[in-house]
Amino acid sequence: MRRGENIYRRRDGRWEGRYKKGRKSDGCVKYGYVYGKTLHEVRNKLYPLKVHYQTVQEMQGSSCVAFEEWATLWLKEIRESVKPATYANYYYKMTKYVFPFIGDVFLNELTPEIGGKLLLKWTRYGLKHSTKQVIFRIVCQCLKYAQEQKQLKDNPFLSVKLPKENKVKIRALTKNEQQRLENAALKEKHNQGIPAYLALYTGLRIGEIAALCWSDIDFENNLLQVNHTYQRIALPFGNQRTQLIFDTAKTEASTRVVPLGNKLKRLLIRLKKSATSQYVFSYKNKPVEPRLLTYHFQQLRKKCGLERIHFHQLRHTFATRCLEIQGDILSVSAMLGHTSTQLTLDTYADSMIEQRVKIIYQMEKAIS
């Protein structure tokens, strides 16, 4: 054989050709093999593969580490630097929606086409657009780390675009619906309607309400501090499937101060007089689980005849009422704990239409 061809005659009479795919995680060369009955047959199979993998290594690097192996290492690397809920979310989404489809593909063989096919599989799986966005962002974080560690030259999925989706706007309650809900909430036994009332007048998320402590409320200055969240997360290991986690607020922006209105202040002061726990809403001296708050809310909205309403819509209702009275977008965004005013504008643009109409009328009046 010519030197460097890597073609050999086997003992069984067949011919074998060997080509370099790249390098494994331990640095050793990863080889691929082709076989044939004749030298000519093996040469015809071998040289296109040599050219292909030489191009792959020049373009994307030599890392022949399977994506699942690399992603598992990445997850271990970030585990101590992210919240437990974040880690559990990453682990679940990777093992459920990524590893089964591209887990055995080597890093240097990932392509935009593979990324596009992955999105297509998720679509057939019935995943919502927002869920696909989240998973794809996690995958890209993992691949970015591979770049930083010199396992990849470029992120092959950066050029992959998620198809646009017509967003379904979350409806805020009308003023009439809100009034019905408030009246029913104040009549609920064992104060089970107060969390809903609180959400309508502060815009807190359900996990933030569950974690609310009396020490977070400054009655003297009429301020409510949002510091923590209480949520149930999926556990990646062990027999226990989920666990309740009391943690710091979702993001830096989520740690915020919300002013208390007089009606809500009086309601909370009355509630505090009979409190036996450090938590505003407690069960056996522990925070009330968000699932129980959701259950109580569903019972409440049924009594009001409100169909297809979920707890998060109370937060949207709070934001809408603030915008309806021409509250400035910076203040509303801060009270909601949004990371930017643009997020608030994108989410509640429809709620500001009445304000735009007034501006047009005022402009016409000024011109005439």
VEXDREN-2710 file (C-alpha; in Angstrom, 1 decimal):
% VEXDREN-2710
k/r/px/py/pz
1/MET/0.0/0.0/0.0
2/ARG/1.0/3.6/-0.5
3/ARG/2.3/5.2/2.7
4/GLY/-0.4/7.0/4.6
5/GLU/-3.3/5.3/2.9
6/ASN/-4.3/3.3/6.0
7/ILE/-5.6/0.4/4.0
8/TYR/-4.9/-3.1/5.2
9/ARG/-5.6/-6.7/4.1
10/ARG/-7.4/-8.5/6.9
11/ARG/-6.9/-12.1/7.9
12/ASP/-10.5/-12.9/6.7
13/GLY/-9.5/-11.8/3.2
14/ARG/-11.4/-8.5/3.2
15/TRP/-9.8/-5.1/2.9
16/GLU/-10.1/-2.5/5.7
17/GLY/-9.6/1.3/5.4
18/ARG/-9.2/3.6/8.3
19/TYR/-9.8/7.4/8.5
20/LYS/-9.6/10.0/11.3
21/LYS/-12.9/11.4/12.5
22/GLY/-11.2/13.6/15.1
23/ARG/-10.3/13.3/18.8
24/LYS/-12.2/11.8/21.7
25/SER/-12.5/13.5/25.1
26/ASP/-9.3/11.9/26.3
27/GLY/-7.4/13.3/23.4
28/CYS/-7.0/10.0/21.6
29/VAL/-7.7/9.8/17.9
30/LYS/-11.3/8.7/16.9
31/TYR/-11.1/6.4/13.8
32/GLY/-13.8/5.4/11.4
33/TYR/-13.6/2.2/9.3
34/VAL/-14.7/1.0/5.9
35/TYR/-14.6/-2.5/4.5
36/GLY/-14.6/-4.1/1.1
37/LYS/-13.8/-7.3/-0.9
38/THR/-11.2/-5.5/-3.0
39/LEU/-8.6/-2.8/-2.5
40/HIS/-10.3/-0.7/-5.2
41/GLU/-13.7/-0.9/-3.4
42/VAL/-12.2/0.3/-0.1
43/ARG/-10.3/3.1/-1.8
44/ASN/-13.5/4.4/-3.4
45/LYS/-15.2/4.4/-0.1
46/LEU/-12.3/5.7/2.0
47/TYR/-11.2/8.9/0.1
48/PRO/-14.5/10.7/0.1
49/LEU/-14.7/10.1/3.9
50/LYS/-11.2/11.3/4.4
51/VAL/-12.0/14.5/2.5
52/HIS/-15.3/15.0/4.4
53/TYR/-13.8/14.6/7.9
54/GLN/-10.7/16.7/7.0
55/THR/-13.1/19.5/6.0
56/VAL/-15.2/18.9/9.2
57/GLN/-12.1/19.3/11.4
58/GLU/-10.9/22.4/9.5
59/MET/-14.4/24.0/9.8
60/GLN/-15.6/22.9/13.2
61/GLY/-12.6/21.4/15.1
62/SER/-11.5/17.9/15.9
63/SER/-13.8/17.2/18.9
64/CYS/-15.4/13.8/18.5
65/VAL/-17.2/14.0/21.8
66/ALA/-20.9/13.0/21.6
67/PHE/-23.2/15.9/22.4
68/GLU/-24.8/14.0/25.3
69/GLU/-21.4/13.4/26.9
70/TRP/-20.4/17.0/26.5
71/ALA/-23.7/18.4/27.7
72/THR/-23.6/16.2/30.8
73/LEU/-20.1/17.6/31.6
74/TRP/-21.5/21.2/31.0
75/LEU/-24.4/20.6/33.4
76/LYS/-22.1/19.4/36.1
77/GLU/-19.9/22.5/35.5
78/ILE/-22.8/25.0/35.9
79/ARG/-24.6/23.2/38.7
80/GLU/-23.0/25.2/41.5
81/SER/-23.4/28.6/39.8
82/VAL/-27.2/28.5/39.0
83/LYS/-30.3/28.2/41.1
84/PRO/-31.5/24.6/41.8
85/ALA/-34.7/25.3/39.9
86/THR/-32.7/26.5/36.9
87/TYR/-30.4/23.4/37.0
88/ALA/-33.4/21.1/37.3
89/ASN/-35.1/22.8/34.3
90/TYR/-31.9/22.5/32.2
91/TYR/-31.4/18.9/33.0
92/TYR/-35.1/17.9/32.4
93/LYS/-35.2/19.7/29.0
94/MET/-31.9/18.3/27.8
95/THR/-32.7/14.7/28.8
96/LYS/-36.3/14.8/27.5
97/TYR/-36.1/16.9/24.3
98/VAL/-32.4/17.0/23.2
99/PHE/-30.4/13.8/24.1
100/PRO/-32.9/11.4/22.4
101/PHE/-32.5/13.3/19.1
102/ILE/-28.9/14.5/18.9
103/GLY/-27.3/13.0/21.9
104/ASP/-25.1/10.6/19.9
105/VAL/-24.0/13.2/17.3
106/PHE/-20.3/14.3/17.7
107/LEU/-19.8/18.0/18.4
108/ASN/-17.8/18.6/15.2
109/GLU/-20.5/17.0/13.2
110/LEU/-23.4/19.2/14.4
111/THR/-24.7/21.4/11.5
112/PRO/-27.4/24.0/11.0
113/GLU/-29.4/21.3/9.2
114/ILE/-29.3/19.1/12.3
115/GLY/-30.5/22.1/14.3
116/GLY/-33.4/22.7/11.9
117/LYS/-34.4/19.0/12.1
118/LEU/-34.3/19.2/15.9
119/LEU/-36.8/22.1/15.8
120/LEU/-39.0/20.1/13.4
121/LYS/-39.0/17.1/15.8
122/TRP/-40.1/19.4/18.7
123/THR/-42.9/20.8/16.5
124/ARG/-44.1/17.2/15.8
125/TYR/-43.8/16.6/19.6
126/GLY/-46.3/19.3/20.1
127/LEU/-44.1/21.8/22.0
128/LYS/-45.2/25.4/22.3
129/HIS/-43.1/28.0/20.5
130/SER/-42.0/29.5/23.9
131/THR/-40.8/26.1/25.1
132/LYS/-38.9/25.5/21.9
133/GLN/-37.2/28.9/22.4
134/VAL/-36.2/28.1/25.9
135/ILE/-34.7/24.7/25.0
136/PHE/-32.9/26.0/22.0
137/ARG/-31.4/28.8/24.1
138/ILE/-30.1/26.1/26.6
139/VAL/-28.6/24.1/23.8
140/CYS/-26.8/27.2/22.5
141/GLN/-25.4/28.0/25.9
142/CYS/-24.0/24.5/26.0
143/LEU/-22.4/24.9/22.6
144/LYS/-21.0/28.3/23.5
145/TYR/-19.2/26.7/26.4
146/ALA/-17.8/24.1/23.9
147/GLN/-16.4/27.1/21.9
148/GLU/-14.9/28.6/25.0
149/GLN/-13.2/25.3/25.8
150/LYS/-11.8/25.0/22.3
151/GLN/-14.1/22.0/21.5
152/LEU/-15.8/23.8/18.7
153/LYS/-14.6/26.6/16.4
154/ASP/-18.2/28.0/15.9
155/ASN/-21.6/27.4/17.2
156/PRO/-23.3/25.5/14.3
157/PHE/-26.8/26.4/15.6
158/LEU/-26.3/30.2/15.6
159/SER/-27.7/30.5/12.1
160/VAL/-30.8/28.4/12.9
161/LYS/-33.8/30.6/13.2
162/LEU/-37.0/29.6/15.0
163/PRO/-40.1/30.2/12.9
164/LYS/-42.1/33.2/13.9
165/GLU/-45.3/32.5/15.9
166/ASN/-48.4/34.6/16.2
167/LYS/-48.4/35.3/19.9
168/VAL/-51.6/34.7/21.8
169/LYS/-52.1/37.6/24.0
170/ILE/-53.0/36.8/27.6
171/ARG/-56.3/38.6/28.4
172/ALA/-56.6/40.8/31.4
173/LEU/-59.8/40.7/33.4
174/THR/-62.3/43.4/32.6
175/LYS/-63.1/45.9/35.3
176/ASN/-66.5/44.2/35.9
177/GLU/-64.8/40.8/36.1
178/GLN/-62.2/42.1/38.5
179/GLN/-64.9/43.6/40.8
180/ARG/-66.7/40.3/40.9
181/LEU/-63.5/38.4/41.7
182/GLU/-62.5/40.9/44.4
183/ASN/-65.9/40.8/46.1
184/ALA/-65.8/37.0/46.1
185/ALA/-62.2/36.9/47.3
186/LEU/-63.0/39.0/50.4
187/LYS/-65.9/36.7/51.3
188/GLU/-63.8/33.5/51.2
189/LYS/-63.4/31.5/54.4
190/HIS/-60.0/31.1/56.0
191/ASN/-58.6/34.0/54.0
192/GLN/-58.3/31.8/51.0
193/GLY/-59.2/34.6/48.6
194/ILE/-56.6/37.1/49.8
195/PRO/-53.7/35.8/47.6
196/ALA/-55.8/36.5/44.5
197/TYR/-56.7/40.0/45.8
198/LEU/-53.0/40.6/46.5
199/ALA/-52.0/39.6/43.0
200/LEU/-54.6/42.1/41.5
201/TYR/-53.1/45.0/43.5
202/THR/-49.4/44.2/43.4
203/GLY/-48.8/42.1/40.2
204/LEU/-46.8/39.5/42.2
205/ARG/-46.2/36.0/40.7
206/ILE/-47.8/33.1/42.5
207/GLY/-44.4/31.8/43.7
208/GLU/-43.6/35.3/45.1
209/ILE/-46.9/35.4/46.9
210/ALA/-46.3/31.9/48.4
211/ALA/-42.9/33.1/49.7
212/LEU/-44.0/36.4/51.1
213/CYS/-43.0/37.0/54.7
214/TRP/-44.4/39.5/57.2
215/SER/-40.9/41.0/57.4
216/ASP/-41.1/41.9/53.7
217/ILE/-44.0/44.3/54.4
218/ASP/-43.2/47.8/55.7
219/PHE/-46.6/49.0/57.0
220/GLU/-45.1/52.3/58.2
221/ASN/-44.0/53.3/54.7
222/ASN/-46.6/51.3/52.8
223/LEU/-44.1/49.2/50.9
224/LEU/-43.9/45.5/50.0
225/GLN/-40.5/44.0/49.3
226/VAL/-40.2/41.1/46.9
227/ASN/-37.2/39.0/47.9
228/HIS/-38.0/35.3/47.5
229/THR/-40.0/32.7/45.5
230/TYR/-41.4/29.3/46.5
231/GLN/-41.9/26.8/43.8
232/ARG/-42.0/23.1/43.1
233/ILE/-39.2/21.8/40.8
234/ALA/-38.5/18.5/39.1
235/LEU/-35.6/16.6/40.6
236/PRO/-33.1/15.1/38.1
237/PHE/-32.0/12.3/40.4
238/GLY/-33.4/9.9/42.9
239/ASN/-36.8/8.4/43.6
240/GLN/-38.4/11.7/44.6
241/ARG/-39.8/13.3/41.4
242/THR/-40.3/16.9/42.7
243/GLN/-39.3/19.2/45.5
244/LEU/-40.4/22.5/46.9
245/ILE/-37.7/25.1/46.9
246/PHE/-37.7/28.4/48.9
247/ASP/-35.2/30.6/46.9
248/THR/-34.2/34.1/46.2
249/ALA/-36.2/36.0/43.5
250/LYS/-36.2/34.9/39.9
251/THR/-33.8/37.5/38.6
252/GLU/-32.1/40.7/39.9
253/ALA/-35.0/42.7/38.5
254/SER/-37.5/40.5/40.3
255/THR/-36.1/41.7/43.6
256/ARG/-38.2/44.8/43.9
257/VAL/-40.4/47.1/46.0
258/VAL/-44.1/47.5/45.3
259/PRO/-46.1/50.3/47.0
260/LEU/-49.1/49.2/49.1
261/GLY/-52.5/50.8/48.5
262/ASN/-54.7/51.7/51.4
263/LYS/-57.3/48.9/50.9
264/LEU/-54.7/46.2/50.6
265/LYS/-52.8/47.6/53.6
266/ARG/-55.8/47.5/55.8
267/LEU/-56.6/43.9/54.6
268/LEU/-53.0/42.7/55.4
269/ILE/-53.0/44.4/58.8
270/ARG/-56.2/42.6/59.7
271/LEU/-54.7/39.3/58.5
272/LYS/-51.5/39.8/60.5
273/LYS/-53.4/40.1/63.8
274/SER/-54.3/36.4/63.6
275/ALA/-51.0/35.3/62.1
276/THR/-49.0/32.5/63.8
277/SER/-46.3/32.2/61.2
278/GLN/-43.5/34.3/59.7
279/TYR/-45.2/33.7/56.3
280/VAL/-48.1/35.7/55.2
281/PHE/-49.8/32.6/53.8
282/SER/-48.8/29.5/55.6
283/TYR/-49.7/25.9/56.4
284/LYS/-48.2/24.2/59.4
285/ASN/-45.8/27.1/59.8
286/LYS/-44.5/26.6/56.2
287/PRO/-45.2/28.6/53.1
288/VAL/-48.4/27.6/51.3
289/GLU/-47.5/25.6/48.2
290/PRO/-48.3/27.4/44.9
291/ARG/-50.4/24.4/43.8
292/LEU/-52.7/24.9/46.7
293/LEU/-53.0/28.7/46.0
294/THR/-53.9/27.7/42.4
295/TYR/-56.5/25.3/43.6
296/HIS/-58.1/27.9/45.9
297/PHE/-58.1/30.4/43.0
298/GLN/-59.8/27.9/40.7
299/GLN/-62.6/27.4/43.3
300/LEU/-62.9/31.2/43.6
301/ARG/-63.2/31.9/39.9
302/LYS/-65.8/29.2/39.5
303/LYS/-68.0/30.9/42.1
304/CYS/-67.7/34.2/40.1
305/GLY/-68.6/32.4/36.9
306/LEU/-65.2/33.3/35.3
307/GLU/-64.3/30.6/32.8
308/ARG/-60.8/29.9/31.5
309/ILE/-59.0/32.3/33.8
310/HIS/-55.7/31.3/35.4
311/PHE/-53.8/32.9/38.3
312/HIS/-51.2/34.6/36.1
313/GLN/-53.9/36.7/34.5
314/LEU/-54.2/38.5/37.7
315/ARG/-50.7/39.8/37.2
316/HIS/-51.6/40.9/33.7
317/THR/-54.7/42.6/35.0
318/PHE/-52.7/44.6/37.5
319/ALA/-50.4/45.8/34.7
320/THR/-53.3/46.7/32.5
321/ARG/-55.0/48.7/35.2
322/CYS/-51.8/50.6/35.8
323/LEU/-51.4/51.4/32.1
324/GLU/-55.1/52.4/31.7
325/ILE/-54.5/55.3/34.1
326/GLN/-51.5/56.3/32.0
327/GLY/-48.9/55.0/34.5
328/ASP/-45.4/55.6/33.2
329/ILE/-43.9/52.5/31.6
330/LEU/-40.7/52.7/33.7
331/SER/-42.6/52.5/37.0
332/VAL/-44.9/49.8/35.8
333/SER/-42.0/47.7/34.5
334/ALA/-40.2/48.1/37.8
335/MET/-43.2/47.0/39.8
336/LEU/-43.6/43.9/37.6
337/GLY/-40.0/43.0/38.0
338/HIS/-39.3/43.0/34.3
339/THR/-35.7/43.0/33.1
340/SER/-36.4/45.8/30.7
341/THR/-39.1/48.3/29.7
342/GLN/-39.1/46.8/26.3
343/LEU/-40.4/43.5/27.7
344/THR/-43.2/45.4/29.4
345/LEU/-44.0/47.2/26.1
346/ASP/-44.0/44.0/24.1
347/THR/-46.2/42.2/26.6
348/TYR/-48.8/45.0/27.3
349/ALA/-48.8/46.9/24.0
350/ASP/-52.5/46.2/23.5
351/SER/-53.3/47.5/26.9
352/MET/-52.0/51.0/25.9
353/ILE/-54.3/51.3/22.8
354/GLU/-56.7/53.6/24.6
355/GLN/-53.9/55.9/25.6
356/ARG/-52.8/56.1/22.0
357/VAL/-56.3/57.0/20.9
358/LYS/-56.3/59.9/23.4
359/ILE/-53.0/61.1/22.0
360/ILE/-54.3/61.2/18.5
361/TYR/-57.4/63.1/19.5
362/GLN/-55.3/65.5/21.5
363/MET/-53.0/66.0/18.6
364/GLU/-55.9/66.7/16.2
365/LYS/-57.4/69.2/18.7
366/ALA/-54.1/71.0/19.1
367/ILE/-53.6/71.3/15.3
368/SER/-57.2/72.6/14.7
END
